[in-house]
């Protein structure tokens, strides 16, 4: 077959440079549509497979059906451009005549069936490619990091390599690649290349016009301009970078300890209770689908171990009497729908949320969390939940969006956010005797 002599844009050539650099293990490429991401991935893997017989590589995506429909089609185009025919396609991926293979991996997150991506744990690869990284769960990336460099790397003297192609997404790609790249603090074994459609001279003019005609501003900024700091919502109360800074802000504990928790059990994904030491806060309890007795016992145990009196525990008690076998004596009850202390707010929950947003934006609160997956979940909830209701709709008072809207955005209950928000009660209520905070009934 006659070769059509493939051509590369400058950003693709830079990517090849990093992929050949023995000091670089992880290359993130993209940041917009039309930058030649798929062609780069297929070309790189074709070269690797043919140059190093019997090696094993992967292409992983959130939906394996999408990989079959996109990667395999693009791979054939790349192979045709070289006149290369010594391979065959199958349901599992691509098999080469020299014994090398490219395996298609399903990186879908299954929270019940496989929450830790254990299905990837026994696989061994020379290297691989995560396609559409913005759709892929962070833990999949973490597990795959441990699976590359495991097949004939020593024999060939190959460093483990992973290519991640993506569009802008405020998740682990933003925190691990784009933001450090922008700040000049990217890890030495990582590289990031921002590739826009305008960087690709081989893309059609019609495709560029299609991107330029996207009416939704957020989508157009992401896919055309490669803008990572896209506005998730014009009514957002917090800056996303300020949310990320909550995990590193140099806030010192004050010694004043408190606990905040949402005690409702019905429809809950997780039961989360927060431990506060001034404005330094850490998860104290995390239980999946806990029943009322487990919630009550674990909260009582935390109170004793953390040295917190019942009056310093605030809990959302809506429906408390229906679900707990008995009341915890003396806890502070939180009713978010009640009247706010400050009349400019729609209700108590809204007043707390605006206070939480203020502390976050001013870098006055520190969330002590070392788990990258949990950090991502917390940041996701804060960005989705700290959003103002449209004040032109029905009231001039400052108001938080409804919980139903928060769940719609997240796809789950905002378990981390609810407890954090309730902790603001101590920073907004009048510091006078007899302040309006309900105390639960005695047994």
DRENDO-261905 format. One record per residue (C-alpha): residue number from 0; chain; x negated, y, z negated. Coordinates in steps of 0.2 Angstrom, whole numbers, plus 2048, in hexadecimal, padded with zeros to 3 digits. Layout:
BEGIN
+-----+--------+-----+-----+-----+
| num | chaine |   u |   v |   w |
+-----+--------+-----+-----+-----+
| NUM |      A |   X |   Y |   Z |
...
+-----+--------+-----+-----+-----+
//
This chain:
BEGIN
+-----+--------+-----+-----+-----+
| num | chaine |   u |   v |   w |
+-----+--------+-----+-----+-----+
|   0 |      A | 800 | 800 | 800 |
|   1 |      A | 7F9 | 811 | 805 |
|   2 |      A | 7F6 | 81D | 7F6 |
|   3 |      A | 7FE | 82E | 7F6 |
|   4 |      A | 7F0 | 835 | 7EB |
|   5 |      A | 7F8 | 83A | 7DB |
|   6 |      A | 7F5 | 84C | 7D5 |
|   7 |      A | 7F4 | 853 | 7C3 |
|   8 |      A | 7F7 | 864 | 7BC |
|   9 |      A | 7EB | 86C | 7B0 |
|  10 |      A | 7F4 | 867 | 7A0 |
|  11 |      A | 7F4 | 854 | 7A5 |
|  12 |      A | 7E2 | 855 | 7A9 |
|  13 |      A | 7DF | 85C | 797 |
|  14 |      A | 7E9 | 84E | 790 |
|  15 |      A | 7DF | 841 | 799 |
|  16 |      A | 7CF | 84A | 792 |
|  17 |      A | 7D6 | 847 | 780 |
|  18 |      A | 7DC | 836 | 784 |
|  19 |      A | 7CA | 832 | 789 |
|  20 |      A | 7C2 | 83A | 77A |
|  21 |      A | 7BC | 82D | 76D |
|  22 |      A | 7C0 | 839 | 75F |
|  23 |      A | 7D2 | 83C | 763 |
|  24 |      A | 7DF | 82F | 75E |
|  25 |      A | 7F0 | 838 | 760 |
|  26 |      A | 7F4 | 843 | 76F |
|  27 |      A | 805 | 84C | 76E |
|  28 |      A | 809 | 853 | 780 |
|  29 |      A | 818 | 85D | 786 |
|  30 |      A | 822 | 86A | 77D |
|  31 |      A | 82E | 86D | 78B |
|  32 |      A | 837 | 864 | 79A |
|  33 |      A | 82E | 862 | 7AB |
|  34 |      A | 81C | 862 | 7A4 |
|  35 |      A | 818 | 851 | 7AC |
|  36 |      A | 81A | 847 | 79C |
|  37 |      A | 820 | 837 | 7A3 |
|  38 |      A | 814 | 837 | 7B1 |
|  39 |      A | 806 | 839 | 7A5 |
|  40 |      A | 80B | 82B | 79A |
|  41 |      A | 80E | 81F | 7A8 |
|  42 |      A | 7FD | 824 | 7B1 |
|  43 |      A | 7F3 | 822 | 7A1 |
|  44 |      A | 7FA | 811 | 79D |
|  45 |      A | 7F8 | 80A | 7AE |
|  46 |      A | 7E6 | 810 | 7AE |
|  47 |      A | 7E3 | 808 | 79D |
|  48 |      A | 7EB | 7F7 | 7A1 |
|  49 |      A | 7E1 | 7F5 | 7B1 |
|  50 |      A | 7D1 | 7FB | 7AB |
|  51 |      A | 7D1 | 7EF | 79B |
|  52 |      A | 7D9 | 7DE | 79F |
|  53 |      A | 7E3 | 7D5 | 793 |
|  54 |      A | 7E7 | 7E4 | 788 |
|  55 |      A | 7F8 | 7E8 | 781 |
|  56 |      A | 800 | 7F9 | 781 |
|  57 |      A | 811 | 7FF | 77C |
|  58 |      A | 81E | 80C | 781 |
|  59 |      A | 82A | 810 | 773 |
|  60 |      A | 83A | 81B | 774 |
|  61 |      A | 849 | 81D | 769 |
|  62 |      A | 853 | 813 | 776 |
|  63 |      A | 84B | 805 | 77F |
|  64 |      A | 859 | 806 | 78D |
|  65 |      A | 853 | 818 | 790 |
|  66 |      A | 841 | 811 | 792 |
|  67 |      A | 846 | 804 | 79F |
|  68 |      A | 850 | 811 | 7A9 |
|  69 |      A | 842 | 81F | 7A8 |
|  70 |      A | 831 | 818 | 7A4 |
|  71 |      A | 832 | 809 | 7B0 |
|  72 |      A | 838 | 814 | 7BE |
|  73 |      A | 82A | 821 | 7BC |
|  74 |      A | 81D | 813 | 7BA |
|  75 |      A | 822 | 80C | 7CB |
|  76 |      A | 820 | 81E | 7D3 |
|  77 |      A | 80F | 820 | 7CA |
|  78 |      A | 809 | 80E | 7D0 |
|  79 |      A | 80F | 812 | 7E2 |
|  80 |      A | 805 | 822 | 7E2 |
|  81 |      A | 7F6 | 818 | 7E0 |
|  82 |      A | 7FB | 80A | 7EB |
|  83 |      A | 7FA | 7FE | 7DC |
|  84 |      A | 804 | 7EE | 7DD |
|  85 |      A | 7FC | 7E2 | 7D0 |
|  86 |      A | 80A | 7E3 | 7C3 |
|  87 |      A | 81C | 7DE | 7C1 |
|  88 |      A | 82A | 7E5 | 7B7 |
|  89 |      A | 835 | 7DB | 7AB |
|  90 |      A | 841 | 7DE | 79D |
|  91 |      A | 833 | 7DF | 790 |
|  92 |      A | 828 | 7EB | 79A |
|  93 |      A | 81A | 7EA | 7A6 |
|  94 |      A | 80F | 7DB | 7A9 |
|  95 |      A | 7FE | 7DD | 7B3 |
|  96 |      A | 7F6 | 7D0 | 7BD |
|  97 |      A | 7E6 | 7D2 | 7B2 |
|  98 |      A | 7EF | 7CD | 7A3 |
|  99 |      A | 7F3 | 7DE | 79C |
| 100 |      A | 804 | 7E3 | 797 |
| 101 |      A | 80F | 7F2 | 792 |
| 102 |      A | 81C | 7EE | 785 |
| 103 |      A | 82C | 7F8 | 784 |
| 104 |      A | 830 | 7FB | 771 |
| 105 |      A | 841 | 800 | 76A |
| 106 |      A | 83D | 80D | 75D |
| 107 |      A | 850 | 810 | 758 |
| 108 |      A | 851 | 813 | 745 |
| 109 |      A | 85C | 806 | 73D |
| 110 |      A | 85F | 80C | 72B |
| 111 |      A | 867 | 7FC | 725 |
| 112 |      A | 860 | 7EF | 730 |
| 113 |      A | 84E | 7F5 | 731 |
| 114 |      A | 84B | 805 | 727 |
| 115 |      A | 838 | 802 | 726 |
| 116 |      A | 835 | 7FD | 738 |
| 117 |      A | 82F | 7EC | 732 |
| 118 |      A | 833 | 7E5 | 744 |
| 119 |      A | 823 | 7EE | 74A |
| 120 |      A | 818 | 7E8 | 73C |
| 121 |      A | 812 | 7D8 | 744 |
| 122 |      A | 80E | 7E0 | 755 |
| 123 |      A | 7FC | 7E3 | 75B |
| 124 |      A | 7F8 | 7F0 | 769 |
| 125 |      A | 7E9 | 7F7 | 771 |
| 126 |      A | 7F2 | 808 | 771 |
| 127 |      A | 803 | 810 | 777 |
| 128 |      A | 80E | 81E | 77B |
| 129 |      A | 81D | 825 | 771 |
| 130 |      A | 829 | 82D | 77E |
| 131 |      A | 835 | 83A | 779 |
| 132 |      A | 82D | 83B | 768 |
| 133 |      A | 83A | 848 | 762 |
| 134 |      A | 847 | 83A | 762 |
| 135 |      A | 83C | 82E | 758 |
| 136 |      A | 83C | 82B | 745 |
| 137 |      A | 82C | 830 | 73C |
| 138 |      A | 82A | 81F | 734 |
| 139 |      A | 829 | 817 | 745 |
| 140 |      A | 81A | 822 | 749 |
| 141 |      A | 812 | 81E | 739 |
| 142 |      A | 814 | 80B | 73B |
| 143 |      A | 80E | 80B | 74D |
| 144 |      A | 7FF | 815 | 747 |
| 145 |      A | 7FA | 805 | 73E |
| 146 |      A | 7FE | 7F9 | 74D |
| 147 |      A | 7F2 | 801 | 75A |
| 148 |      A | 7E0 | 7FD | 75B |
| 149 |      A | 7E4 | 7EB | 757 |
| 150 |      A | 7E2 | 7E2 | 768 |
| 151 |      A | 7D1 | 7E1 | 771 |
| 152 |      A | 7CC | 7F2 | 76B |
| 153 |      A | 7BC | 7EC | 764 |
| 154 |      A | 7B8 | 7E1 | 773 |
| 155 |      A | 7BA | 7F0 | 77F |
| 156 |      A | 7B3 | 7FD | 773 |
| 157 |      A | 7C4 | 807 | 774 |
| 158 |      A | 7CA | 813 | 767 |
| 159 |      A | 7DC | 811 | 762 |
| 160 |      A | 7E7 | 81D | 76C |
| 161 |      A | 7F9 | 823 | 76B |
| 162 |      A | 801 | 830 | 777 |
| 163 |      A | 811 | 839 | 771 |
| 164 |      A | 81B | 842 | 77E |
| 165 |      A | 828 | 84E | 778 |
| 166 |      A | 833 | 85D | 779 |
| 167 |      A | 834 | 86A | 76B |
| 168 |      A | 83C | 862 | 75C |
| 169 |      A | 83B | 868 | 74A |
| 170 |      A | 836 | 857 | 742 |
| 171 |      A | 826 | 84E | 73F |
| 172 |      A | 81F | 854 | 750 |
| 173 |      A | 821 | 866 | 74A |
| 174 |      A | 819 | 863 | 739 |
| 175 |      A | 80B | 858 | 73F |
| 176 |      A | 806 | 85F | 750 |
| 177 |      A | 80E | 86F | 756 |
| 178 |      A | 80D | 879 | 746 |
| 179 |      A | 7FB | 874 | 742 |
| 180 |      A | 7F6 | 877 | 754 |
| 181 |      A | 7FC | 888 | 753 |
| 182 |      A | 7F4 | 88C | 743 |
| 183 |      A | 7E3 | 884 | 748 |
| 184 |      A | 7E4 | 876 | 73B |
| 185 |      A | 7E8 | 867 | 745 |
| 186 |      A | 7E0 | 857 | 73F |
| 187 |      A | 7D0 | 853 | 748 |
| 188 |      A | 7D6 | 843 | 74F |
| 189 |      A | 7E6 | 84B | 757 |
| 190 |      A | 7E9 | 856 | 766 |
| 191 |      A | 7F8 | 860 | 76C |
| 192 |      A | 7FB | 866 | 77D |
| 193 |      A | 809 | 872 | 781 |
| 194 |      A | 80F | 86E | 793 |
| 195 |      A | 81D | 879 | 79B |
| 196 |      A | 826 | 877 | 7AB |
| 197 |      A | 81C | 886 | 7B2 |
| 198 |      A | 80C | 87C | 7AF |
| 199 |      A | 811 | 86F | 7BB |
| 200 |      A | 80F | 875 | 7CD |
| 201 |      A | 816 | 864 | 7D4 |
| 202 |      A | 827 | 866 | 7CC |
| 203 |      A | 835 | 86B | 7D8 |
| 204 |      A | 83C | 87D | 7D8 |
| 205 |      A | 84E | 876 | 7D6 |
| 206 |      A | 849 | 86E | 7C6 |
| 207 |      A | 842 | 87E | 7BF |
| 208 |      A | 852 | 888 | 7C4 |
| 209 |      A | 85C | 87A | 7BB |
| 210 |      A | 852 | 87E | 7AB |
| 211 |      A | 853 | 890 | 7AD |
| 212 |      A | 866 | 88F | 7AF |
| 213 |      A | 869 | 887 | 79F |
| 214 |      A | 876 | 892 | 796 |
| 215 |      A | 873 | 88C | 784 |
| 216 |      A | 865 | 897 | 77D |
| 217 |      A | 85E | 88A | 771 |
| 218 |      A | 85D | 87D | 77E |
| 219 |      A | 856 | 888 | 78B |
| 220 |      A | 848 | 88E | 77F |
| 221 |      A | 843 | 87C | 77B |
| 222 |      A | 843 | 875 | 78C |
| 223 |      A | 83E | 883 | 797 |
| 224 |      A | 833 | 88E | 78C |
| 225 |      A | 82D | 880 | 780 |
| 226 |      A | 831 | 88A | 771 |
| 227 |      A | 82F | 880 | 761 |
| 228 |      A | 836 | 88E | 756 |
| 229 |      A | 847 | 88E | 75E |
| 230 |      A | 855 | 894 | 754 |
| 231 |      A | 860 | 886 | 74E |
| 232 |      A | 86E | 892 | 749 |
| 233 |      A | 86F | 8A5 | 749 |
| 234 |      A | 877 | 8A4 | 738 |
| 235 |      A | 868 | 89A | 730 |
| 236 |      A | 864 | 8A1 | 71F |
| 237 |      A | 852 | 89A | 71F |
| 238 |      A | 843 | 89A | 72A |
| 239 |      A | 83E | 889 | 72F |
| 240 |      A | 82B | 88C | 72B |
| 241 |      A | 831 | 892 | 71A |
| 242 |      A | 83A | 881 | 717 |
| 243 |      A | 82A | 878 | 71C |
| 244 |      A | 820 | 883 | 710 |
| 245 |      A | 82A | 87E | 701 |
| 246 |      A | 820 | 86E | 701 |
| 247 |      A | 80F | 878 | 6FF |
| 248 |      A | 814 | 888 | 6F6 |
| 249 |      A | 808 | 88B | 6E8 |
| 250 |      A | 816 | 88D | 6DB |
| 251 |      A | 811 | 888 | 6C9 |
| 252 |      A | 81D | 87F | 6BD |
| 253 |      A | 824 | 88A | 6AF |
| 254 |      A | 827 | 87C | 6A2 |
| 255 |      A | 83A | 87F | 6A3 |
| 256 |      A | 841 | 86E | 6A8 |
| 257 |      A | 852 | 86A | 6B0 |
| 258 |      A | 85B | 85D | 6BA |
| 259 |      A | 867 | 860 | 6C8 |
| 260 |      A | 872 | 852 | 6D0 |
| 261 |      A | 882 | 84E | 6DA |
| 262 |      A | 88B | 841 | 6D1 |
| 263 |      A | 899 | 83D | 6DE |
| 264 |      A | 897 | 82C | 6E4 |
| 265 |      A | 8A5 | 82A | 6F2 |
| 266 |      A | 89E | 82B | 704 |
| 267 |      A | 88C | 82E | 6FD |
| 268 |      A | 87C | 828 | 707 |
| 269 |      A | 871 | 82B | 6F8 |
| 270 |      A | 872 | 831 | 6E6 |
| 271 |      A | 864 | 83E | 6E4 |
| 272 |      A | 85F | 847 | 6D3 |
| 273 |      A | 852 | 854 | 6D3 |
| 274 |      A | 846 | 858 | 6C5 |
| 275 |      A | 842 | 86B | 6C2 |
| 276 |      A | 833 | 872 | 6B9 |
| 277 |      A | 837 | 885 | 6BC |
| 278 |      A | 837 | 886 | 6CF |
| 279 |      A | 82D | 876 | 6D2 |
| 280 |      A | 839 | 868 | 6D6 |
| 281 |      A | 837 | 856 | 6DA |
| 282 |      A | 843 | 847 | 6DD |
| 283 |      A | 846 | 83E | 6CD |
| 284 |      A | 853 | 831 | 6D3 |
| 285 |      A | 856 | 82A | 6E4 |
| 286 |      A | 863 | 81C | 6E5 |
| 287 |      A | 86C | 815 | 6F4 |
| 288 |      A | 87F | 813 | 6F3 |
| 289 |      A | 87E | 814 | 6E0 |
| 290 |      A | 88E | 810 | 6D6 |
| 291 |      A | 894 | 81B | 6C8 |
| 292 |      A | 88C | 811 | 6BA |
| 293 |      A | 87B | 811 | 6C2 |
| 294 |      A | 87C | 823 | 6C5 |
| 295 |      A | 881 | 826 | 6B3 |
| 296 |      A | 874 | 81B | 6AC |
| 297 |      A | 866 | 821 | 6B7 |
| 298 |      A | 86A | 833 | 6B3 |
| 299 |      A | 86A | 830 | 6A0 |
| 300 |      A | 859 | 827 | 6A2 |
| 301 |      A | 852 | 836 | 6AC |
| 302 |      A | 858 | 842 | 69F |
| 303 |      A | 84F | 838 | 691 |
| 304 |      A | 83F | 835 | 69B |
| 305 |      A | 83D | 847 | 6A1 |
| 306 |      A | 841 | 84F | 690 |
| 307 |      A | 850 | 859 | 697 |
| 308 |      A | 860 | 85C | 68C |
| 309 |      A | 871 | 859 | 693 |
| 310 |      A | 875 | 86C | 694 |
| 311 |      A | 866 | 86D | 6A0 |
| 312 |      A | 86E | 861 | 6AC |
| 313 |      A | 879 | 868 | 6BA |
| 314 |      A | 884 | 85C | 6C3 |
| 315 |      A | 891 | 85D | 6D1 |
| 316 |      A | 8A0 | 856 | 6C7 |
| 317 |      A | 8AD | 857 | 6D4 |
| 318 |      A | 8B6 | 846 | 6D2 |
| 319 |      A | 8AA | 842 | 6C3 |
| 320 |      A | 8B9 | 83B | 6B9 |
| 321 |      A | 8BE | 82F | 6C7 |
| 322 |      A | 8AD | 827 | 6C9 |
| 323 |      A | 8A3 | 827 | 6B9 |
| 324 |      A | 8A7 | 81B | 6AC |
| 325 |      A | 8A4 | 828 | 69F |
| 326 |      A | 89E | 83A | 69E |
| 327 |      A | 88C | 83E | 69A |
| 328 |      A | 88E | 849 | 68B |
| 329 |      A | 88A | 85B | 68D |
| 330 |      A | 885 | 85D | 69F |
| 331 |      A | 888 | 86C | 6A9 |
| 332 |      A | 896 | 86A | 6B6 |
| 333 |      A | 894 | 872 | 6C7 |
| 334 |      A | 8A4 | 876 | 6D1 |
| 335 |      A | 89E | 87E | 6E2 |
| 336 |      A | 8AF | 884 | 6E7 |
| 337 |      A | 8B1 | 88F | 6D8 |
| 338 |      A | 8B0 | 8A2 | 6D8 |
| 339 |      A | 89E | 8A8 | 6DA |
| 340 |      A | 896 | 8B3 | 6CC |
| 341 |      A | 892 | 8C0 | 6D9 |
| 342 |      A | 8A1 | 8C6 | 6E2 |
| 343 |      A | 898 | 8C8 | 6F3 |
| 344 |      A | 898 | 8B5 | 6F5 |
| 345 |      A | 8A6 | 8AA | 6FA |
| 346 |      A | 8A4 | 89D | 6EC |
| 347 |      A | 897 | 896 | 6E0 |
| 348 |      A | 88F | 88A | 6EC |
| 349 |      A | 88D | 898 | 6F9 |
| 350 |      A | 885 | 8A3 | 6EB |
| 351 |      A | 879 | 895 | 6E7 |
| 352 |      A | 874 | 891 | 6F9 |
| 353 |      A | 870 | 8A4 | 6FC |
| 354 |      A | 865 | 8A4 | 6ED |
| 355 |      A | 85C | 894 | 6F2 |
| 356 |      A | 859 | 89B | 704 |
| 357 |      A | 852 | 8AB | 6FC |
| 358 |      A | 846 | 8A1 | 6F1 |
| 359 |      A | 841 | 896 | 700 |
| 360 |      A | 83E | 8A5 | 70C |
| 361 |      A | 834 | 8AE | 6FE |
| 362 |      A | 829 | 89E | 6FB |
| 363 |      A | 82E | 89E | 6E9 |
| 364 |      A | 833 | 88B | 6E8 |
| 365 |      A | 828 | 87C | 6E9 |
| 366 |      A | 82F | 86A | 6EE |
| 367 |      A | 823 | 85D | 6E7 |
| 368 |      A | 824 | 84F | 6F4 |
| 369 |      A | 817 | 845 | 6FC |
| 370 |      A | 821 | 839 | 707 |
| 371 |      A | 821 | 840 | 719 |
| 372 |      A | 832 | 837 | 71D |
| 373 |      A | 83A | 83F | 70D |
| 374 |      A | 833 | 850 | 711 |
| 375 |      A | 83B | 84F | 723 |
| 376 |      A | 84C | 84A | 71C |
| 377 |      A | 84B | 859 | 70F |
| 378 |      A | 846 | 865 | 71C |
| 379 |      A | 853 | 85F | 728 |
| 380 |      A | 861 | 861 | 71B |
| 381 |      A | 85B | 873 | 715 |
| 382 |      A | 85A | 879 | 727 |
| 383 |      A | 86C | 872 | 72B |
| 384 |      A | 874 | 877 | 71B |
| 385 |      A | 86D | 888 | 717 |
| 386 |      A | 878 | 890 | 725 |
| 387 |      A | 884 | 89E | 722 |
| 388 |      A | 896 | 89D | 727 |
| 389 |      A | 89B | 8A9 | 735 |
| 390 |      A | 8A1 | 8B8 | 72A |
| 391 |      A | 8AC | 8BE | 738 |
| 392 |      A | 8B7 | 8AF | 737 |
| 393 |      A | 8C1 | 8B2 | 728 |
| 394 |      A | 8B8 | 8BB | 71A |
| 395 |      A | 8AB | 8C9 | 717 |
| 396 |      A | 8A3 | 8BF | 709 |
| 397 |      A | 893 | 8B6 | 70B |
| 398 |      A | 897 | 8A3 | 70D |
| 399 |      A | 88E | 893 | 711 |
| 400 |      A | 894 | 888 | 71F |
| 401 |      A | 8A0 | 87A | 719 |
| 402 |      A | 899 | 869 | 714 |
| 403 |      A | 8A3 | 861 | 722 |
| 404 |      A | 898 | 86B | 72E |
| 405 |      A | 888 | 867 | 725 |
| 406 |      A | 88C | 854 | 727 |
| 407 |      A | 891 | 857 | 739 |
| 408 |      A | 880 | 85E | 73D |
| 409 |      A | 876 | 852 | 733 |
| 410 |      A | 880 | 842 | 736 |
| 411 |      A | 87F | 83E | 723 |
| 412 |      A | 883 | 846 | 712 |
| 413 |      A | 877 | 853 | 70D |
| 414 |      A | 871 | 84A | 6FD |
| 415 |      A | 861 | 853 | 6FA |
| 416 |      A | 868 | 864 | 6FE |
| 417 |      A | 877 | 863 | 6F2 |
| 418 |      A | 86C | 860 | 6E3 |
| 419 |      A | 860 | 86D | 6E7 |
| 420 |      A | 86E | 87A | 6EA |
| 421 |      A | 876 | 876 | 6D9 |
| 422 |      A | 865 | 87A | 6D0 |
| 423 |      A | 868 | 88C | 6D5 |
| 424 |      A | 875 | 88D | 6C8 |
| 425 |      A | 868 | 892 | 6BB |
| 426 |      A | 862 | 8A0 | 6C6 |
| 427 |      A | 872 | 8A8 | 6CB |
| 428 |      A | 87D | 8A7 | 6BB |
| 429 |      A | 87E | 8B5 | 6AF |
| 430 |      A | 871 | 8B2 | 6A1 |
| 431 |      A | 87E | 8B6 | 693 |
| 432 |      A | 887 | 8AC | 686 |
| 433 |      A | 896 | 8A3 | 68D |
| 434 |      A | 892 | 8A4 | 69F |
| 435 |      A | 89E | 89B | 6AA |
| 436 |      A | 897 | 88A | 6AC |
| 437 |      A | 8A2 | 87B | 6A7 |
| 438 |      A | 89C | 86E | 69B |
| 439 |      A | 8A2 | 85D | 69C |
| 440 |      A | 8AE | 855 | 690 |
| 441 |      A | 8A8 | 84A | 682 |
| 442 |      A | 8AD | 837 | 682 |
+-----+--------+-----+-----+-----+
//
